[in-house]
Amino acid sequence: MYQLRNVRIEGRRTSLRLAPEFWLGLDEIGRRERFALHDLCSVIRRRDPQRSLASAVRVFVTFYFRELAHTGADHRAPPRAAADAHVAGPA
């Protein structure tokens, strides 16, 4: 079952429908990297404008946790740099 939430991308309100697991992942990334949900979604949109927002978020969350699994659970990078690096994953 998908969950619909409203987020702000670059200050504009939009709806985003994701499976609960992706919302949990996105929330966890925000906590780890010190990003508000809206800011994180804005970064994802800027870095991956060719995909739909939902698709870009799914790719981002998957790539982030895949990289985290390879680098170890204690991985901590500076917040903005880490998010940019993870968003820049496979297009």
Biopython code that builds the backbone (N, CA, C, O; Angstrom):
import numpy as np
from Bio.PDB.StructureBuilder import StructureBuilder

atoms = [
    (1, "MET", "N", (0.843, -1.178, 0.000)),
    (1, "MET", "CA", (0.000, 0.000, 0.000)),
    (1, "MET", "C", (0.893, 1.247, 0.000)),
    (1, "MET", "O", (1.809, 1.357, 0.815)),
    (2, "TYR", "N", (0.635, 2.145, -0.877)),
    (2, "TYR", "CA", (1.415, 3.367, -0.995)),
    (2, "TYR", "C", (0.874, 4.438, -0.056)),
    (2, "TYR", "O", (-0.311, 4.463, 0.278)),
    (3, "GLN", "N", (1.777, 5.316, 0.357)),
    (3, "GLN", "CA", (1.405, 6.436, 1.214)),
    (3, "GLN", "C", (1.645, 7.730, 0.445)),
    (3, "GLN", "O", (2.667, 7.893, -0.221)),
    (4, "LEU", "N", (0.704, 8.630, 0.547)),
    (4, "LEU", "CA", (0.796, 9.924, -0.120)),
    (4, "LEU", "C", (1.147, 10.979, 0.917)),
    (4, "LEU", "O", (0.502, 11.085, 1.960)),
    (5, "ARG", "N", (2.177, 11.757, 0.617)),
    (5, "ARG", "CA", (2.566, 12.875, 1.489)),
    (5, "ARG", "C", (2.775, 14.103, 0.616)),
    (5, "ARG", "O", (3.110, 14.003, -0.565)),
    (6, "ASN", "N", (2.571, 15.247, 1.218)),
    (6, "ASN", "CA", (2.883, 16.511, 0.555)),
    (6, "ASN", "C", (4.288, 16.927, 0.951)),
    (6, "ASN", "O", (4.648, 16.894, 2.128)),
    (7, "VAL", "N", (5.074, 17.315, -0.031)),
    (7, "VAL", "CA", (6.417, 17.824, 0.216)),
    (7, "VAL", "C", (6.577, 19.130, -0.553)),
    (7, "VAL", "O", (5.823, 19.418, -1.483)),
    (8, "ARG", "N", (7.562, 19.903, -0.152)),
    (8, "ARG", "CA", (7.874, 21.145, -0.859)),
    (8, "ARG", "C", (9.191, 20.969, -1.585)),
    (8, "ARG", "O", (10.215, 20.642, -0.986)),
    (9, "ILE", "N", (9.145, 21.193, -2.886)),
    (9, "ILE", "CA", (10.333, 21.120, -3.733)),
    (9, "ILE", "C", (10.628, 22.548, -4.175)),
    (9, "ILE", "O", (9.838, 23.171, -4.884)),
    (10, "GLU", "N", (11.779, 23.054, -3.744)),
    (10, "GLU", "CA", (12.130, 24.438, -4.076)),
    (10, "GLU", "C", (10.997, 25.401, -3.698)),
    (10, "GLU", "O", (10.732, 26.370, -4.410)),
    (11, "GLY", "N", (10.337, 25.125, -2.574)),
    (11, "GLY", "CA", (9.279, 25.989, -2.084)),
    (11, "GLY", "C", (7.898, 25.736, -2.663)),
    (11, "GLY", "O", (6.925, 26.359, -2.238)),
    (12, "ARG", "N", (7.801, 24.825, -3.632)),
    (12, "ARG", "CA", (6.495, 24.530, -4.242)),
    (12, "ARG", "C", (5.956, 23.208, -3.711)),
    (12, "ARG", "O", (6.667, 22.203, -3.674)),
    (13, "ARG", "N", (4.708, 23.222, -3.308)),
    (13, "ARG", "CA", (4.076, 22.040, -2.750)),
    (13, "ARG", "C", (3.747, 21.044, -3.854)),
    (13, "ARG", "O", (3.235, 21.412, -4.911)),
    (14, "THR", "N", (4.052, 19.768, -3.588)),
    (14, "THR", "CA", (3.701, 18.701, -4.509)),
    (14, "THR", "C", (3.384, 17.447, -3.706)),
    (14, "THR", "O", (3.772, 17.336, -2.543)),
    (15, "SER", "N", (2.692, 16.521, -4.315)),
    (15, "SER", "CA", (2.363, 15.259, -3.666)),
    (15, "SER", "C", (3.332, 14.188, -4.135)),
    (15, "SER", "O", (3.756, 14.172, -5.291)),
    (16, "LEU", "N", (3.672, 13.302, -3.225)),
    (16, "LEU", "CA", (4.591, 12.221, -3.527)),
    (16, "LEU", "C", (4.026, 10.930, -2.945)),
    (16, "LEU", "O", (3.737, 10.853, -1.751)),
    (17, "ARG", "N", (3.872, 9.922, -3.794)),
    (17, "ARG", "CA", (3.320, 8.642, -3.365)),
    (17, "ARG", "C", (4.431, 7.595, -3.416)),
    (17, "ARG", "O", (5.002, 7.323, -4.473)),
    (18, "LEU", "N", (4.729, 7.007, -2.239)),
    (18, "LEU", "CA", (5.769, 6.001, -2.125)),
    (18, "LEU", "C", (5.311, 4.864, -1.230)),
    (18, "LEU", "O", (4.407, 5.030, -0.411)),
    (19, "ALA", "N", (5.941, 3.703, -1.393)),
    (19, "ALA", "CA", (5.712, 2.592, -0.463)),
    (19, "ALA", "C", (6.238, 3.009, 0.905)),
    (19, "ALA", "O", (7.189, 3.788, 0.980)),
    (20, "PRO", "N", (5.649, 2.514, 1.984)),
    (20, "PRO", "CA", (6.070, 2.912, 3.331)),
    (20, "PRO", "C", (7.566, 2.700, 3.584)),
    (20, "PRO", "O", (8.192, 3.479, 4.303)),
    (21, "GLU", "N", (8.131, 1.656, 2.998)),
    (21, "GLU", "CA", (9.555, 1.383, 3.194)),
    (21, "GLU", "C", (10.441, 2.512, 2.649)),
    (21, "GLU", "O", (11.486, 2.820, 3.222)),
    (22, "PHE", "N", (10.023, 3.115, 1.557)),
    (22, "PHE", "CA", (10.796, 4.228, 1.001)),
    (22, "PHE", "C", (10.641, 5.482, 1.849)),
    (22, "PHE", "O", (11.593, 6.249, 1.992)),
    (23, "TRP", "N", (9.455, 5.704, 2.414)),
    (23, "TRP", "CA", (9.295, 6.834, 3.334)),
    (23, "TRP", "C", (10.182, 6.643, 4.561)),
    (23, "TRP", "O", (10.823, 7.588, 5.021)),
    (24, "LEU", "N", (10.218, 5.423, 5.089)),
    (24, "LEU", "CA", (11.074, 5.156, 6.244)),
    (24, "LEU", "C", (12.545, 5.390, 5.896)),
    (24, "LEU", "O", (13.295, 5.976, 6.677)),
    (25, "GLY", "N", (12.942, 4.924, 4.715)),
    (25, "GLY", "CA", (14.318, 5.125, 4.270)),
    (25, "GLY", "C", (14.645, 6.593, 4.111)),
    (25, "GLY", "O", (15.708, 7.043, 4.539)),
    (26, "LEU", "N", (13.750, 7.340, 3.505)),
    (26, "LEU", "CA", (13.965, 8.774, 3.301)),
    (26, "LEU", "C", (14.061, 9.503, 4.638)),
    (26, "LEU", "O", (14.904, 10.383, 4.812)),
    (27, "ASP", "N", (13.197, 9.135, 5.580)),
    (27, "ASP", "CA", (13.249, 9.741, 6.915)),
    (27, "ASP", "C", (14.567, 9.415, 7.616)),
    (27, "ASP", "O", (15.154, 10.277, 8.270)),
    (28, "GLU", "N", (15.030, 8.173, 7.479)),
    (28, "GLU", "CA", (16.297, 7.757, 8.091)),
    (28, "GLU", "C", (17.479, 8.527, 7.490)),
    (28, "GLU", "O", (18.368, 8.970, 8.217)),
    (29, "ILE", "N", (17.484, 8.682, 6.186)),
    (29, "ILE", "CA", (18.549, 9.435, 5.528)),
    (29, "ILE", "C", (18.541, 10.882, 6.019)),
    (29, "ILE", "O", (19.595, 11.453, 6.296)),
    (30, "GLY", "N", (17.368, 11.462, 6.122)),
    (30, "GLY", "CA", (17.269, 12.825, 6.639)),
    (30, "GLY", "C", (17.857, 12.956, 8.034)),
    (30, "GLY", "O", (18.548, 13.931, 8.329)),
    (31, "ARG", "N", (17.586, 11.981, 8.894)),
    (31, "ARG", "CA", (18.150, 12.008, 10.246)),
    (31, "ARG", "C", (19.669, 11.845, 10.207)),
    (31, "ARG", "O", (20.394, 12.580, 10.878)),
    (32, "ARG", "N", (20.145, 10.887, 9.424)),
    (32, "ARG", "CA", (21.587, 10.628, 9.341)),
    (32, "ARG", "C", (22.354, 11.819, 8.777)),
    (32, "ARG", "O", (23.433, 12.157, 9.262)),
    (33, "GLU", "N", (21.799, 12.443, 7.764)),
    (33, "GLU", "CA", (22.508, 13.501, 7.044)),
    (33, "GLU", "C", (22.083, 14.906, 7.465)),
    (33, "GLU", "O", (22.574, 15.901, 6.934)),
    (34, "ARG", "N", (21.164, 14.969, 8.423)),
    (34, "ARG", "CA", (20.685, 16.259, 8.960)),
    (34, "ARG", "C", (20.014, 17.121, 7.895)),
    (34, "ARG", "O", (20.308, 18.308, 7.747)),
    (35, "PHE", "N", (19.118, 16.495, 7.171)),
    (35, "PHE", "CA", (18.318, 17.178, 6.154)),
    (35, "PHE", "C", (16.857, 17.121, 6.554)),
    (35, "PHE", "O", (16.378, 16.075, 6.991)),
    (36, "ALA", "N", (16.145, 18.219, 6.415)),
    (36, "ALA", "CA", (14.689, 18.188, 6.516)),
    (36, "ALA", "C", (14.175, 17.458, 5.277)),
    (36, "ALA", "O", (14.812, 17.501, 4.225)),
    (37, "LEU", "N", (13.046, 16.801, 5.392)),
    (37, "LEU", "CA", (12.474, 16.045, 4.280)),
    (37, "LEU", "C", (12.349, 16.904, 3.028)),
    (37, "LEU", "O", (12.713, 16.461, 1.939)),
    (38, "HIS", "N", (11.845, 18.113, 3.167)),
    (38, "HIS", "CA", (11.644, 18.987, 2.021)),
    (38, "HIS", "C", (12.971, 19.342, 1.345)),
    (38, "HIS", "O", (13.064, 19.371, 0.117)),
    (39, "ASP", "N", (13.992, 19.612, 2.156)),
    (39, "ASP", "CA", (15.301, 19.938, 1.600)),
    (39, "ASP", "C", (15.907, 18.752, 0.881)),
    (39, "ASP", "O", (16.494, 18.903, -0.190)),
    (40, "LEU", "N", (15.770, 17.577, 1.461)),
    (40, "LEU", "CA", (16.302, 16.368, 0.838)),
    (40, "LEU", "C", (15.612, 16.105, -0.498)),
    (40, "LEU", "O", (16.271, 15.772, -1.483)),
    (41, "CYS", "N", (14.300, 16.251, -0.534)),
    (41, "CYS", "CA", (13.557, 16.060, -1.791)),
    (41, "CYS", "C", (13.957, 17.103, -2.831)),
    (41, "CYS", "O", (14.000, 16.801, -4.023)),
    (42, "SER", "N", (14.247, 18.322, -2.393)),
    (42, "SER", "CA", (14.695, 19.360, -3.324)),
    (42, "SER", "C", (16.052, 19.017, -3.915)),
    (42, "SER", "O", (16.277, 19.219, -5.109)),
    (43, "VAL", "N", (16.960, 18.500, -3.092)),
    (43, "VAL", "CA", (18.270, 18.087, -3.583)),
    (43, "VAL", "C", (18.115, 16.954, -4.596)),
    (43, "VAL", "O", (18.744, 16.969, -5.654)),
    (44, "ILE", "N", (17.287, 15.989, -4.271)),
    (44, "ILE", "CA", (17.062, 14.854, -5.176)),
    (44, "ILE", "C", (16.507, 15.349, -6.508)),
    (44, "ILE", "O", (16.955, 14.905, -7.565)),
    (45, "ARG", "N", (15.552, 16.250, -6.471)),
    (45, "ARG", "CA", (14.950, 16.778, -7.706)),
    (45, "ARG", "C", (15.988, 17.525, -8.546)),
    (45, "ARG", "O", (16.053, 17.339, -9.761)),
    (46, "ARG", "N", (16.798, 18.365, -7.904)),
    (46, "ARG", "CA", (17.824, 19.114, -8.645)),
    (46, "ARG", "C", (18.848, 18.188, -9.287)),
    (46, "ARG", "O", (19.284, 18.433, -10.412)),
    (47, "ARG", "N", (19.234, 17.133, -8.587)),
    (47, "ARG", "CA", (20.275, 16.244, -9.091)),
    (47, "ARG", "C", (19.762, 15.220, -10.095)),
    (47, "ARG", "O", (20.556, 14.654, -10.847)),
    (48, "ASP", "N", (18.463, 14.968, -10.128)),
    (48, "ASP", "CA", (17.916, 13.941, -11.016)),
    (48, "ASP", "C", (16.614, 14.434, -11.651)),
    (48, "ASP", "O", (15.554, 13.851, -11.422)),
    (49, "PRO", "N", (16.689, 15.516, -12.455)),
    (49, "PRO", "CA", (15.467, 16.122, -12.995)),
    (49, "PRO", "C", (14.812, 15.324, -14.120)),
    (49, "PRO", "O", (13.670, 15.606, -14.481)),
    (50, "GLN", "N", (15.500, 14.347, -14.675)),
    (50, "GLN", "CA", (14.953, 13.587, -15.798)),
    (50, "GLN", "C", (13.917, 12.552, -15.362)),
    (50, "GLN", "O", (13.040, 12.185, -16.144)),
    (51, "ARG", "N", (14.013, 12.089, -14.139)),
    (51, "ARG", "CA", (13.076, 11.071, -13.638)),
    (51, "ARG", "C", (11.878, 11.745, -12.975)),
    (51, "ARG", "O", (11.925, 12.923, -12.620)),
    (52, "SER", "N", (10.815, 10.977, -12.818)),
    (52, "SER", "CA", (9.724, 11.468, -11.977)),
    (52, "SER", "C", (10.278, 11.579, -10.557)),
    (52, "SER", "O", (11.250, 10.904, -10.217)),
    (53, "LEU", "N", (9.673, 12.418, -9.735)),
    (53, "LEU", "CA", (10.166, 12.588, -8.373)),
    (53, "LEU", "C", (10.129, 11.269, -7.613)),
    (53, "LEU", "O", (11.085, 10.939, -6.912)),
    (54, "ALA", "N", (9.049, 10.513, -7.736)),
    (54, "ALA", "CA", (8.945, 9.242, -7.017)),
    (54, "ALA", "C", (10.057, 8.285, -7.444)),
    (54, "ALA", "O", (10.671, 7.629, -6.603)),
    (55, "SER", "N", (10.312, 8.208, -8.727)),
    (55, "SER", "CA", (11.374, 7.340, -9.223)),
    (55, "SER", "C", (12.735, 7.820, -8.728)),
    (55, "SER", "O", (13.554, 7.009, -8.296)),
    (56, "ALA", "N", (12.983, 9.112, -8.786)),
    (56, "ALA", "CA", (14.259, 9.661, -8.322)),
    (56, "ALA", "C", (14.475, 9.363, -6.840)),
    (56, "ALA", "O", (15.589, 9.038, -6.427)),
    (57, "VAL", "N", (13.422, 9.471, -6.046)),
    (57, "VAL", "CA", (13.528, 9.176, -4.613)),
    (57, "VAL", "C", (13.836, 7.698, -4.401)),
    (57, "VAL", "O", (14.690, 7.362, -3.581)),
    (58, "ARG", "N", (13.159, 6.816, -5.119)),
    (58, "ARG", "CA", (13.413, 5.376, -4.969)),
    (58, "ARG", "C", (14.854, 5.030, -5.336)),
    (58, "ARG", "O", (15.502, 4.249, -4.640)),
    (59, "VAL", "N", (15.356, 5.608, -6.425)),
    (59, "VAL", "CA", (16.749, 5.370, -6.826)),
    (59, "VAL", "C", (17.696, 5.890, -5.754)),
    (59, "VAL", "O", (18.650, 5.208, -5.381)),
    (60, "PHE", "N", (17.436, 7.090, -5.259)),
    (60, "PHE", "CA", (18.273, 7.700, -4.238)),
    (60, "PHE", "C", (18.336, 6.839, -2.977)),
    (60, "PHE", "O", (19.422, 6.547, -2.475)),
    (61, "VAL", "N", (17.177, 6.436, -2.467)),
    (61, "VAL", "CA", (17.129, 5.646, -1.232)),
    (61, "VAL", "C", (17.851, 4.316, -1.424)),
    (61, "VAL", "O", (18.629, 3.900, -0.565)),
    (62, "THR", "N", (17.599, 3.658, -2.535)),
    (62, "THR", "CA", (18.245, 2.374, -2.800)),
    (62, "THR", "C", (19.759, 2.540, -2.886)),
    (62, "THR", "O", (20.504, 1.785, -2.262)),
    (63, "PHE", "N", (20.212, 3.519, -3.652)),
    (63, "PHE", "CA", (21.640, 3.757, -3.822)),
    (63, "PHE", "C", (22.300, 4.130, -2.494)),
    (63, "PHE", "O", (23.386, 3.643, -2.181)),
    (64, "TYR", "N", (21.651, 4.985, -1.721)),
    (64, "TYR", "CA", (22.198, 5.423, -0.442)),
    (64, "TYR", "C", (22.470, 4.234, 0.472)),
    (64, "TYR", "O", (23.569, 4.096, 1.009)),
    (65, "PHE", "N", (21.470, 3.382, 0.645)),
    (65, "PHE", "CA", (21.637, 2.268, 1.569)),
    (65, "PHE", "C", (22.544, 1.174, 1.000)),
    (65, "PHE", "O", (23.196, 0.460, 1.762)),
    (66, "ARG", "N", (22.592, 1.036, -0.290)),
    (66, "ARG", "CA", (23.531, 0.099, -0.902)),
    (66, "ARG", "C", (24.962, 0.567, -0.632)),
    (66, "ARG", "O", (25.819, -0.235, -0.261)),
    (67, "GLU", "N", (25.219, 1.863, -0.817)),
    (67, "GLU", "CA", (26.548, 2.403, -0.530)),
    (67, "GLU", "C", (26.872, 2.300, 0.953)),
    (67, "GLU", "O", (28.006, 1.991, 1.321)),
    (68, "LEU", "N", (25.899, 2.553, 1.796)),
    (68, "LEU", "CA", (26.106, 2.467, 3.236)),
    (68, "LEU", "C", (26.475, 1.037, 3.631)),
    (68, "LEU", "O", (27.333, 0.836, 4.491)),
    (69, "ALA", "N", (25.843, 0.056, 3.018)),
    (69, "ALA", "CA", (26.148, -1.345, 3.304)),
    (69, "ALA", "C", (27.582, -1.688, 2.902)),
    (69, "ALA", "O", (28.239, -2.493, 3.563)),
    (70, "HIS", "N", (28.061, -1.085, 1.829)),
    (70, "HIS", "CA", (29.422, -1.355, 1.360)),
    (70, "HIS", "C", (30.479, -0.629, 2.188)),
    (70, "HIS", "O", (31.604, -1.111, 2.313)),
    (71, "THR", "N", (30.128, 0.523, 2.751)),
    (71, "THR", "CA", (31.111, 1.320, 3.484)),
    (71, "THR", "C", (31.052, 1.091, 4.978)),
    (71, "THR", "O", (31.993, 1.455, 5.683)),
    (72, "GLY", "N", (29.990, 0.505, 5.487)),
    (72, "GLY", "CA", (29.868, 0.236, 6.910)),
    (72, "GLY", "C", (28.828, 1.109, 7.580)),
    (72, "GLY", "O", (28.549, 2.220, 7.127)),
    (73, "ALA", "N", (28.258, 0.606, 8.655)),
    (73, "ALA", "CA", (27.159, 1.284, 9.353)),
    (73, "ALA", "C", (27.598, 2.567, 10.048)),
    (73, "ALA", "O", (26.754, 3.402, 10.373)),
    (74, "ASP", "N", (28.900, 2.746, 10.284)),
    (74, "ASP", "CA", (29.365, 3.943, 10.980)),
    (74, "ASP", "C", (29.704, 5.075, 10.025)),
    (74, "ASP", "O", (30.227, 6.108, 10.443)),
    (75, "HIS", "N", (29.407, 4.883, 8.740)),
    (75, "HIS", "CA", (29.720, 5.901, 7.740)),
    (75, "HIS", "C", (29.015, 7.203, 8.084)),
    (75, "HIS", "O", (27.795, 7.247, 8.236)),
    (76, "ARG", "N", (29.805, 8.260, 8.205)),
    (76, "ARG", "CA", (29.252, 9.604, 8.419)),
    (76, "ARG", "C", (30.056, 10.583, 7.582)),
    (76, "ARG", "O", (31.251, 10.766, 7.815)),
    (77, "ALA", "N", (29.423, 11.201, 6.631)),
    (77, "ALA", "CA", (30.073, 12.222, 5.818)),
    (77, "ALA", "C", (29.430, 13.555, 6.159)),
    (77, "ALA", "O", (28.355, 13.578, 6.757)),
    (78, "PRO", "N", (30.059, 14.662, 5.795)),
    (78, "PRO", "CA", (29.393, 15.952, 6.007)),
    (78, "PRO", "C", (28.022, 15.931, 5.335)),
    (78, "PRO", "O", (27.913, 15.456, 4.205)),
    (79, "PRO", "N", (26.986, 16.422, 5.983)),
    (79, "PRO", "CA", (25.616, 16.264, 5.494)),
    (79, "PRO", "C", (25.402, 16.596, 4.020)),
    (79, "PRO", "O", (24.922, 15.735, 3.282)),
    (80, "ARG", "N", (25.724, 17.768, 3.567)),
    (80, "ARG", "CA", (25.436, 18.158, 2.185)),
    (80, "ARG", "C", (26.260, 17.341, 1.201)),
    (80, "ARG", "O", (25.745, 16.908, 0.171)),
    (81, "ALA", "N", (27.516, 17.131, 1.504)),
    (81, "ALA", "CA", (28.386, 16.373, 0.597)),
    (81, "ALA", "C", (27.895, 14.929, 0.472)),
    (81, "ALA", "O", (27.911, 14.364, -0.622)),
    (82, "ALA", "N", (27.468, 14.342, 1.563)),
    (82, "ALA", "CA", (27.008, 12.960, 1.526)),
    (82, "ALA", "C", (25.754, 12.829, 0.678)),
    (82, "ALA", "O", (25.648, 11.913, -0.137)),
    (83, "ALA", "N", (24.818, 13.721, 0.861)),
    (83, "ALA", "CA", (23.580, 13.641, 0.081)),
    (83, "ALA", "C", (23.871, 13.857, -1.399)),
    (83, "ALA", "O", (23.323, 13.154, -2.248)),
    (84, "ASP", "N", (24.725, 14.820, -1.711)),
    (84, "ASP", "CA", (25.068, 15.061, -3.119)),
    (84, "ASP", "C", (25.727, 13.849, -3.726)),
    (84, "ASP", "O", (25.425, 13.487, -4.863)),
    (85, "ALA", "N", (26.620, 13.214, -2.996)),
    (85, "ALA", "CA", (27.312, 12.029, -3.521)),
    (85, "ALA", "C", (26.325, 10.903, -3.759)),
    (85, "ALA", "O", (26.423, 10.212, -4.773)),
    (86, "HIS", "N", (25.393, 10.702, -2.870)),
    (86, "HIS", "CA", (24.439, 9.605, -3.019)),
    (86, "HIS", "C", (23.403, 9.896, -4.104)),
    (86, "HIS", "O", (22.962, 8.982, -4.801)),
    (87, "VAL", "N", (23.023, 11.133, -4.246)),
    (87, "VAL", "CA", (22.054, 11.475, -5.279)),
    (87, "VAL", "C", (22.683, 11.333, -6.656)),
    (87, "VAL", "O", (21.983, 11.051, -7.629)),
    (88, "ALA", "N", (23.971, 11.522, -6.749)),
    (88, "ALA", "CA", (24.646, 11.463, -8.031)),
    (88, "ALA", "C", (24.831, 10.034, -8.515)),
    (88, "ALA", "O", (25.544, 9.803, -9.491)),
    (89, "GLY", "N", (24.209, 9.086, -7.860)),
    (89, "GLY", "CA", (24.322, 7.674, -8.228)),
    (89, "GLY", "C", (23.871, 7.411, -9.656)),
    (89, "GLY", "O", (23.718, 8.342, -10.447)),
    (90, "PRO", "N", (23.659, 6.151, -9.983)),
    (90, "PRO", "CA", (23.335, 5.790, -11.368)),
    (90, "PRO", "C", (22.095, 6.505, -11.882)),
    (90, "PRO", "O", (21.094, 6.620, -11.176)),
    (91, "ALA", "N", (22.169, 6.973, -13.085)),
    (91, "ALA", "CA", (21.033, 7.720, -13.674)),
    (91, "ALA", "C", (20.148, 6.810, -14.488)),
    (91, "ALA", "O", (19.152, 7.261, -15.053)),
]
sb = StructureBuilder()
sb.init_structure("model")
sb.init_model(0)
sb.init_chain("A")
sb.init_seg("    ")
for serial, (resi, resn, name, xyz) in enumerate(atoms, 1):
    if name == "N":
        sb.init_residue(resn, " ", resi, " ")
    sb.init_atom(name, np.array(xyz, "f"), 0.0, 1.0, " ", f" {name:<3s}", serial, name[0])
structure = sb.get_structure()
